Amino acid sequence: GVDKCINFSRVDIDLLSSKFEEESVDKVITLGPSCSREENKLRNKFKFLFEESFTILKEKGLLVLCSKHEKIISEFCSEFSLLKKYEIQQGKETANIFVFQK
């Protein structure tokens, strides 16, 4: 059945490349890093997320990322193509869902 074709994993960003082989993943779908009081730490987390995702995603693989940190994302997404961007709202909070392709 379909359940044998889909593998869901909840993995810390730091463990992505140790858990998955290079170019072995079709899609990474995640809520982006947040809640860091230091902007440099947040930037480093996003940088690492994009680097790790690029390593494990297959050619044409997708990174689907929900975040309200569009400016920081734009600094680290250069190796990906932005396919779509959706604006979402929860209460008064606005965020975006970005669909990037390797």
N, CA and C atoms as an extended XYZ file, in Angstrom:
306
Properties=species:S:1:pos:R:3:atomname:S:1:resname:S:1:resid:I:1 pbc="F F F"
N         0.800       -1.188        0.000 N   GLY     1
C         0.000        0.000        0.000 CA  GLY     1
C         0.845        1.255        0.000 C   GLY     1
N         0.180        2.371        0.041 N   VAL     2
C         0.837        3.675        0.005 CA  VAL     2
C         1.749        3.868        1.206 C   VAL     2
N         1.356        3.348        2.368 N   ASP     3
C         2.156        3.550        3.577 CA  ASP     3
C         3.564        2.981        3.458 C   ASP     3
N         3.773        2.032        2.568 N   LYS     4
C         5.104        1.476        2.365 CA  LYS     4
C         5.954        2.342        1.445 C   LYS     4
N         5.334        3.267        0.729 N   CYS     5
C         6.049        4.153       -0.193 CA  CYS     5
C         6.445        5.468        0.459 C   CYS     5
N         5.863        5.781        1.606 N   ILE     6
C         6.125        7.055        2.278 CA  ILE     6
C         6.843        6.786        3.593 C   ILE     6
N         7.924        7.511        3.796 N   ASN     7
C         8.678        7.389        5.037 CA  ASN     7
C         8.679        8.742        5.727 C   ASN     7
N         8.004        8.843        6.856 N   PHE     8
C         7.982       10.065        7.645 CA  PHE     8
C         9.029        9.953        8.739 C   PHE     8
N         9.805       11.009        8.906 N   SER     9
C        10.807       11.037        9.967 CA  SER     9
C        10.798       12.395       10.625 C   SER     9
N        10.989       12.391       11.907 N   ARG    10
C        11.143       13.634       12.646 CA  ARG    10
C        12.598       13.662       13.113 C   ARG    10
N        13.384       14.521       12.459 N   VAL    11
C        14.815       14.513       12.672 CA  VAL    11
C        15.291       15.937       12.933 C   VAL    11
N        16.155       16.101       13.908 N   ASP    12
C        16.769       17.396       14.188 CA  ASP    12
C        17.624       17.804       12.990 C   ASP    12
N        17.671       19.088       12.700 N   ILE    13
C        18.457       19.597       11.569 CA  ILE    13
C        19.890       19.084       11.616 C   ILE    13
N        20.462       19.040       12.803 N   ASP    14
C        21.849       18.630       12.955 CA  ASP    14
C        22.099       17.180       12.531 C   ASP    14
N        21.049       16.379       12.459 N   LEU    15
C        21.216       14.961       12.162 CA  LEU    15
C        20.806       14.575       10.742 C   LEU    15
N        20.381       15.535        9.929 N   LEU    16
C        19.870       15.198        8.598 CA  LEU    16
C        20.875       14.403        7.770 C   LEU    16
N        22.079       14.912        7.619 N   SER    17
C        23.039       14.233        6.746 CA  SER    17
C        23.586       12.948        7.353 C   SER    17
N        23.473       12.788        8.667 N   SER    18
C        23.908       11.519        9.264 CA  SER    18
C        22.794       10.474        9.215 C   SER    18
N        21.549       10.910        9.123 N   LYS    19
C        20.411        9.978        9.074 CA  LYS    19
C        20.101        9.536        7.636 C   LYS    19
N        20.342       10.431        6.666 N   PHE    20
C        20.004       10.151        5.267 CA  PHE    20
C        21.258       10.219        4.396 C   PHE    20
N        21.304        9.363        3.378 N   GLU    21
C        22.414        9.388        2.437 CA  GLU    21
C        22.283       10.586        1.504 C   GLU    21
N        23.395       10.962        0.876 N   GLU    22
C        23.374       12.059       -0.088 CA  GLU    22
C        22.408       11.743       -1.217 C   GLU    22
N        21.648       12.749       -1.608 N   GLU    23
C        20.699       12.667       -2.721 CA  GLU    23
C        19.776       11.451       -2.619 C   GLU    23
N        19.232       11.222       -1.417 N   SER    24
C        18.362       10.060       -1.213 CA  SER    24
C        16.929       10.441       -0.833 C   SER    24
N        16.652       11.740       -0.676 N   VAL    25
C        15.359       12.191       -0.170 CA  VAL    25
C        14.627       12.980       -1.258 C   VAL    25
N        13.324       12.693       -1.427 N   ASP    26
C        12.512       13.408       -2.420 CA  ASP    26
C        12.058       14.775       -1.922 C   ASP    26
N        11.634       14.835       -0.657 N   LYS    27
C        11.076       16.076       -0.109 CA  LYS    27
C        11.469       16.251        1.353 C   LYS    27
N        11.790       17.481        1.707 N   VAL    28
C        11.959       17.874        3.101 CA  VAL    28
C        10.866       18.893        3.367 C   VAL    28
N        10.001       18.609        4.317 N   ILE    29
C         8.894       19.500        4.664 CA  ILE    29
C         9.057       19.859        6.131 C   ILE    29
N         9.196       21.153        6.410 N   THR    30
C         9.545       21.526        7.779 CA  THR    30
C         9.035       22.906        8.163 C   THR    30
N         8.880       23.077        9.436 N   LEU    31
C         8.663       24.385       10.031 CA  LEU    31
C        10.053       24.931       10.306 C   LEU    31
N        10.349       26.088        9.768 N   GLY    32
C        11.694       26.641        9.875 CA  GLY    32
C        12.095       26.968       11.304 C   GLY    32
N        13.387       27.138       11.509 N   PRO    33
C        13.890       27.516       12.828 CA  PRO    33
C        13.254       28.820       13.305 C   PRO    33
N        13.074       28.936       14.601 N   SER    34
C        12.507       30.158       15.171 CA  SER    34
C        12.895       30.250       16.643 C   SER    34
N        12.412       31.262       17.284 N   CYS    35
C        12.555       31.443       18.729 CA  CYS    35
C        13.982       31.632       19.205 C   CYS    35
N        14.893       31.951       18.324 N   SER    36
C        16.240       32.249       18.780 CA  SER    36
C        16.317       33.734       19.092 C   SER    36
N        16.771       34.036       20.264 N   ARG    37
C        16.854       35.441       20.672 CA  ARG    37
C        18.008       36.150       19.982 C   ARG    37
N        18.974       35.382       19.536 N   GLU    38
C        20.112       35.967       18.839 CA  GLU    38
C        19.946       35.740       17.343 C   GLU    38
N        19.942       36.828       16.575 N   GLU    39
C        19.724       36.716       15.136 CA  GLU    39
C        20.819       35.898       14.458 C   GLU    39
N        22.061       35.991       14.941 N   ASN    40
C        23.143       35.210       14.339 CA  ASN    40
C        22.905       33.709       14.489 C   ASN    40
N        22.381       33.291       15.642 N   LYS    41
C        22.073       31.867       15.835 CA  LYS    41
C        20.971       31.427       14.879 C   LYS    41
N        19.962       32.273       14.718 N   LEU    42
C        18.871       31.962       13.799 CA  LEU    42
C        19.390       31.856       12.373 C   LEU    42
N        20.240       32.791       11.978 N   ARG    43
C        20.846       32.756       10.641 CA  ARG    43
C        21.626       31.453       10.438 C   ARG    43
N        22.399       31.075       11.432 N   ASN    44
C        23.187       29.842       11.329 CA  ASN    44
C        22.295       28.616       11.186 C   ASN    44
N        21.183       28.604       11.894 N   LYS    45
C        20.251       27.470       11.784 CA  LYS    45
C        19.668       27.378       10.380 C   LYS    45
N        19.270       28.522        9.808 N   PHE    46
C        18.739       28.517        8.442 CA  PHE    46
C        19.818       28.111        7.441 C   PHE    46
N        21.013       28.633        7.605 N   LYS    47
C        22.114       28.279        6.709 CA  LYS    47
C        22.337       26.775        6.735 C   LYS    47
N        22.372       26.209        7.931 N   PHE    48
C        22.588       24.780        8.093 CA  PHE    48
C        21.439       23.976        7.486 C   PHE    48
N        20.204       24.442        7.677 N   LEU    49
C        19.040       23.762        7.095 CA  LEU    49
C        19.152       23.689        5.577 C   LEU    49
N        19.502       24.799        4.938 N   PHE    50
C        19.630       24.794        3.484 CA  PHE    50
C        20.793       23.926        3.023 C   PHE    50
N        21.909       23.977        3.721 N   GLU    51
C        23.065       23.147        3.354 CA  GLU    51
C        22.745       21.661        3.488 C   GLU    51
N        22.163       21.285        4.606 N   GLU    52
C        21.826       19.881        4.837 CA  GLU    52
C        20.771       19.391        3.857 C   GLU    52
N        19.769       20.215        3.609 N   SER    53
C        18.717       19.839        2.661 CA  SER    53
C        19.294       19.642        1.271 C   SER    53
N        20.187       20.534        0.854 N   PHE    54
C        20.799       20.409       -0.462 CA  PHE    54
C        21.568       19.098       -0.573 C   PHE    54
N        22.223       18.704        0.493 N   THR    55
C        23.021       17.471        0.492 CA  THR    55
C        22.153       16.230        0.369 C   THR    55
N        21.051       16.174        1.093 N   ILE    56
C        20.261       14.933        1.126 CA  ILE    56
C        19.183       14.863        0.048 C   ILE    56
N        18.789       16.002       -0.528 N   LEU    57
C        17.734       15.981       -1.536 CA  LEU    57
C        18.242       15.447       -2.874 C   LEU    57
N        17.379       14.668       -3.522 N   LYS    58
C        17.670       14.207       -4.873 CA  LYS    58
C        17.629       15.397       -5.825 C   LYS    58
N        18.181       15.200       -7.026 N   GLU    59
C        18.060       16.225       -8.062 CA  GLU    59
C        16.572       16.479       -8.285 C   GLU    59
N        16.169       17.716       -8.340 N   LYS    60
C        14.767       18.153       -8.484 CA  LYS    60
C        13.956       17.920       -7.205 C   LYS    60
N        14.612       17.561       -6.094 N   GLY    61
C        13.922       17.372       -4.823 CA  GLY    61
C        13.372       18.694       -4.300 C   GLY    61
N        12.385       18.611       -3.414 N   LEU    62
C        11.714       19.797       -2.894 CA  LEU    62
C        12.012       20.034       -1.419 C   LEU    62
N        12.199       21.297       -1.087 N   LEU    63
C        12.262       21.749        0.299 CA  LEU    63
C        11.049       22.641        0.503 C   LEU    63
N        10.134       22.205        1.355 N   VAL    64
C         8.932       22.984        1.670 CA  VAL    64
C         9.119       23.500        3.088 C   VAL    64
N         9.125       24.817        3.210 N   LEU    65
C         9.528       25.463        4.450 CA  LEU    65
C         8.502       26.501        4.862 C   LEU    65
N         8.010       26.396        6.086 N   CYS    66
C         7.084       27.383        6.639 CA  CYS    66
C         7.863       28.246        7.626 C   CYS    66
N         7.828       29.566        7.393 N   SER    67
C         8.579       30.462        8.253 CA  SER    67
C         8.093       31.896        8.078 C   SER    67
N         8.366       32.712        9.087 N   LYS    68
C         8.086       34.140        8.974 CA  LYS    68
C         9.372       34.944        8.804 C   LYS    68
N        10.468       34.256        8.503 N   HIS    69
C        11.769       34.907        8.372 CA  HIS    69
C        12.217       34.973        6.910 C   HIS    69
N        11.413       35.608        6.080 N   GLU    70
C        11.674       35.655        4.639 CA  GLU    70
C        13.028       36.296        4.316 C   GLU    70
N        13.374       37.349        5.020 N   LYS    71
C        14.631       38.043        4.752 CA  LYS    71
C        15.830       37.126        4.983 C   LYS    71
N        15.813       36.386        6.071 N   ILE    72
C        16.918       35.471        6.366 CA  ILE    72
C        16.954       34.335        5.345 C   ILE    72
N        15.799       33.814        4.996 N   ILE    73
C        15.723       32.731        4.010 CA  ILE    73
C        16.349       33.171        2.690 C   ILE    73
N        16.078       34.406        2.291 N   SER    74
C        16.598       34.900        1.012 CA  SER    74
C        18.134       34.926        0.986 C   SER    74
N        18.763       34.947        2.129 N   GLU    75
C        20.228       34.955        2.210 CA  GLU    75
C        20.841       33.587        1.904 C   GLU    75
N        20.082       32.518        2.097 N   PHE    76
C        20.664       31.180        2.034 CA  PHE    76
C        20.050       30.247        0.995 C   PHE    76
N        19.127       30.726        0.197 N   CYS    77
C        18.392       29.840       -0.715 CA  CYS    77
C        18.932       29.853       -2.141 C   CYS    77
N        20.103       30.415       -2.362 N   SER    78
C        20.602       30.622       -3.725 CA  SER    78
C        20.819       29.329       -4.518 C   SER    78
N        21.038       28.206       -3.852 N   GLU    79
C        21.234       26.941       -4.573 CA  GLU    79
C        19.909       26.288       -4.962 C   GLU    79
N        18.804       26.896       -4.575 N   PHE    80
C        17.479       26.367       -4.858 CA  PHE    80
C        16.710       27.327       -5.759 C   PHE    80
N        15.718       26.794       -6.456 N   SER    81
C        14.791       27.623       -7.225 CA  SER    81
C        13.500       27.734       -6.430 C   SER    81
N        12.986       28.937       -6.297 N   LEU    82
C        11.698       29.129       -5.619 CA  LEU    82
C        10.586       28.838       -6.612 C   LEU    82
N         9.805       27.786       -6.350 N   LEU    83
C         8.707       27.418       -7.239 CA  LEU    83
C         7.429       28.156       -6.879 C   LEU    83
N         7.133       28.226       -5.584 N   LYS    84
C         5.901       28.861       -5.119 CA  LYS    84
C         6.123       29.458       -3.745 C   LYS    84
N         5.322       30.463       -3.452 N   LYS    85
C         5.331       31.069       -2.120 CA  LYS    85
C         3.883       31.373       -1.760 C   LYS    85
N         3.474       30.900       -0.607 N   TYR    86
C         2.117       31.123       -0.118 CA  TYR    86
C         2.184       31.932        1.165 C   TYR    86
N         1.316       32.903        1.303 N   GLU    87
C         1.224       33.648        2.554 CA  GLU    87
C         0.101       33.033        3.375 C   GLU    87
N         0.398       32.774        4.637 N   ILE    88
C        -0.606       32.211        5.533 CA  ILE    88
C        -0.710       33.091        6.770 C   ILE    88
N        -1.822       32.975        7.433 N   GLN    89
C        -2.036       33.764        8.630 CA  GLN    89
C        -2.661       32.903        9.713 C   GLN    89
N        -2.139       33.060       10.929 N   GLN    90
C        -2.713       32.414       12.097 CA  GLN    90
C        -2.925       33.522       13.118 C   GLN    90
N        -4.163       33.877       13.315 N   GLY    91
C        -4.458       35.029       14.163 CA  GLY    91
C        -3.879       36.269       13.520 C   GLY    91
N        -3.059       36.982       14.253 N   LYS    92
C        -2.419       38.183       13.712 CA  LYS    92
C        -1.018       37.908       13.166 C   LYS    92
N        -0.552       36.677       13.308 N   GLU    93
C         0.766       36.291       12.811 CA  GLU    93
C         0.699       35.944       11.329 C   GLU    93
N         1.640       36.464       10.574 N   THR    94
C         1.746       36.149        9.154 CA  THR    94
C         3.039       35.388        8.914 C   THR    94
N         2.950       34.348        8.110 N   ALA    95
C         4.127       33.558        7.748 CA  ALA    95
C         4.001       33.195        6.275 C   ALA    95
N         5.006       32.531        5.773 N   ASN    96
C         4.998       32.088        4.378 CA  ASN    96
C         5.348       30.614        4.304 C   ASN    96
N         4.813       29.978        3.298 N   ILE    97
C         5.232       28.628        2.952 CA  ILE    97
C         5.988       28.762        1.627 C   ILE    97
N         7.250       28.355        1.659 N   PHE    98
C         8.110       28.431        0.484 CA  PHE    98
C         8.287       27.024       -0.072 C   PHE    98
N         8.171       26.891       -1.383 N   VAL    99
C         8.428       25.620       -2.034 CA  VAL    99
C         9.648       25.824       -2.924 C   VAL    99
N        10.771       25.235       -2.506 N   PHE   100
C        12.018       25.349       -3.232 CA  PHE   100
C        12.323       24.027       -3.927 C   PHE   100
N        12.965       24.130       -5.090 N   GLN   101
C        13.412       22.924       -5.786 CA  GLN   101
C        14.934       22.975       -5.943 C   GLN   101
N        15.549       21.835       -5.714 N   LYS   102
C        17.002       21.734       -5.836 CA  LYS   102
C        17.391       21.870       -7.289 C   LYS   102
